[in-house]
Amino acid sequence: MALERERDGKRLHVKSRLMGESLVSRSFAEQLETAPQVRLFPDVHVLKIGGQSLCDRGAKALPALAREIVENKARHKMLFTTGGGTRSRHIYAIGLELGMPTGIIAKFGSSVSEQNALLVATLLAPWGGLKIGHDEIVKLATYFGQGCIPVMHGMPPYDYFALPPEKGRIPLHRTDVGTLLLAELIGAKSCIFLKDERGLYTDDPKKNPGAEFIPEISVAELRELDLDDLVLERPCLEILERSEVLDRILVVNALEEGNLTRALDGEAVGTVIRRK
C-alpha cells in the first residue's frame, strides 16, 4: 500500500479503502471487498467437553472419554475446550447475591473452566495432554507435531469486558460460545459439543420426558421453533449463521461409548445444526 500525505503536509496515511472511514458505516461495510477467510487449521477438530455433563461426573465419565480420545489420537487432530459446570453456577449465584457486575461474574466462570481444562489435560498427560492458553493458538502446529493433545478453557476472553445481557447479569458468552469462536477462528474441520444428552430436543429431556429429539435442523428453523431451552448458548446460532468457514456444529452424547469416534469419522450421530 502506498503512503499518502494530507494536503497540509502534517499527517501521513497508508492509502487504502479504509483510510478516512469511521468503520461503523453500514453502506461502507457492505461495499468493502475482502479476501476469503484463511482456514488456519482445516484438519483440526474442535471439541468441547461439557462441564456439568462430563467433567462434574468425574470417574463415571472422564476415564472412558479419555480412553476414546487416545484411541483417536493417531487418526485425528483434536483441540479440546472445557466448560465450567456446577462450580461455575455456584460462584455465579454467590456473585449475583453480592451484586457483582457481569464482567466479574464472567471472570469467575473463566477460572472454573480453566480448572476443568487442567483436570482434563492432566488426565491425558501420559498421552500428550497439554493445557494451553488462548494466546498459544498460533503454536498449535508445533503441539500437534510433537504429538500433544491440547486442552484450553472454553470461556471466551471477554472477562471483565463481558457484554451485559438484556436481562440479569449472567454472561451471555460462555464456554459454548468460546468453543465455537475458537473453531471459527482456526477454520476447524468440525466443531463438536460433547454432552450427556443425545443432542437437541424440543425441551429439556431431563425435565420433560416427552421432549422430542431433533436429529438435524438449520439455524433459521431453530429460531422459528422459539424453544424455551436450548442445548447450546443462544449466541452460538448467530455466530454459526455468520461464519465463513463453518457450515454446521454437532452435539453428541459422549457418555455413550463410540459416539466420539463416530462423530470424528463424520458418521450421523447426535444433532447437526446447519448454518443454512
Buried (B, 14 or more C-beta within 10 A) or exposed (E): EEEEEEEEEEEEBEEEEEEEEEEEEEEEEEEEEEEEEEBBBEEBBBBBBBBBBBBBBEEEBBEBBBEBBBBBBEEBBBBBBBBBBEBBBEBBEEBBEEEBEBBBBBBBBBBBBBBBBBBBBEBBBEBBBBBBEBEBBEEBEEBBEEEBBBBBBBBBBBBEEBEEEEEEBBBBBBBBBBBBBBBBBBBBBBBBBBBBBBBBBBBBBEEEEEBEEBEBBBBEEBBEEEBEEBBBBEBBBEBBEEBEBBEBBBBBBBBBEEBBBBBBEEEEBBBBBBBE
